[in-house]
Amino acid sequence: MPHQSKTALGVLLCVFFSVLAWSAIRPHDYFIWGLEVFPALIALAVLGLTYPRFKFTTIVYVLITIHACILFVGGHYTYAQVPLFNWIRDHYHLVRNDFDRVGHFAQGFVPALVAREVLLRNRIVLKKKWLFFIVVSICLAVSAAYELLEWRVSVASGSSADAFLGTQGDPWDTQEDMATALCGSILCLLFFSRWHDRLIAKMEDAKVEERNVQASAAP
């Protein structure tokens, strides 16, 4: 892997662990904090285990890190109490703190590029229309799975997980969260697919060039 990309990944790991450490310092509630940050830790473990066999484009790692930071901020304050979005709510006379909408938008946007890259580079789905449909379906499945997790955790732990559920009195919060993730995945595919294709092609070309250099250097 090029030195610049390794440097970028090192910077991303530093950002990941720095924000994680900050979020763990006197959060609103450690139980809620653990529930909010564990998806990012699982993602890090999966990416670490699969890295020797499958390296994503750098932009995917950047977006995953941004998504993880959103989770860490939500875990530290709870999604209903992030100060900046409290100010936005009060200043613009909104009904609720909408930081959780940012999180659910990322929940559709980021997995869209992850799923797209896996499907394309493994040559699982190559037809663009089918790729669009399947990636959006995967993102909706991820969003639905998370909503089901929130439901079961809230049922099991009672009122102690109210901040994790984060409905803020909205009876349609679950549906709106999934709709936000859907919009995130669609917008990602509409506006970033061509750029993503170029990045994938550049990565594949670099791999071919590296293999050719290794072959020419072999005795």
Beta strands, then each sheet from edge to edge (+ up, - down):
end
